[in-house]
Amino acid sequence: MRMGIPIQFSISGLVVAWLLIFHAPLMAGGNPESEKITGVKWTWQKTQYNNDQTSIPADPSRYTITFKTDGTINIQADCNRGGGTYSKKGKQITIKVTHTTRAMCPPDSLDQTFLKDLNTVAIYLFNDGYLYLDLKFDTGTMRFRR
């Protein structure tokens, strides 16, 4: 009689354990309630699009979003300021930028890209202290830090 676990089972078990430990929080979007999205000025670091393009602001401090507990947002998009609303349910989030100032930003500004991407956010999650906003239709991910 042979004792022990077949090697195939052991390797499969390790793979499943590894996926559960390291990838389940990301795949499930983490626990959205475990970190607060509100009361923090989030600074845009970059957006990585799924077509291998990247938008990286030259000065991240000029691109921010603050989620308020009343469902409104404050935004700085380079030389413009604005606001709007957001709603969330679980890890799903919808952002609507409803108003901005209309100053003429420098030619290399990413203000319009930033605003457009915020209006297409579908999911949020936290990982390693960063806030990630996934865009609709799996087109990319915006990354923010505190």
Stockholm file with secondary structure:
# STOCKHOLM 1.0

chainA/1-146         MRMGIPIQFSISGLVVAWLLIFHAPLMAGGNPESEKITGVKWTWQKTQYNNDQTSIPADPSRYTITFKTDGTINIQADCNRGGGTYSKKGKQITIKVTHTTRAMCPPDSLDQTFLKDLNTVAIYLFNDGYLYLDLKFDTGTMRFRR
#=GR chainA/1-146 SS CCCSCCHHHHHHHHHHHHIIIIIHHHHTTCCTTTSCCBTCEEEEEEEEETTSCEECCSSGGGEEEEECTTSEEEEEETTEEEEEEEEEETTEEEEEEEEECCCCCCTTCCHHHHHHHHTTEEEEEEETTEEEEEEGGGCEEEEEEC
#=GC SS_cons         CCCSCCHHHHHHHHHHHHIIIIIHHHHTTCCTTTSCCBTCEEEEEEEEETTSCEECCSSGGGEEEEECTTSEEEEEETTEEEEEEEEEETTEEEEEEEEECCCCCCTTCCHHHHHHHHTTEEEEEEETTEEEEEEGGGCEEEEEEC
//
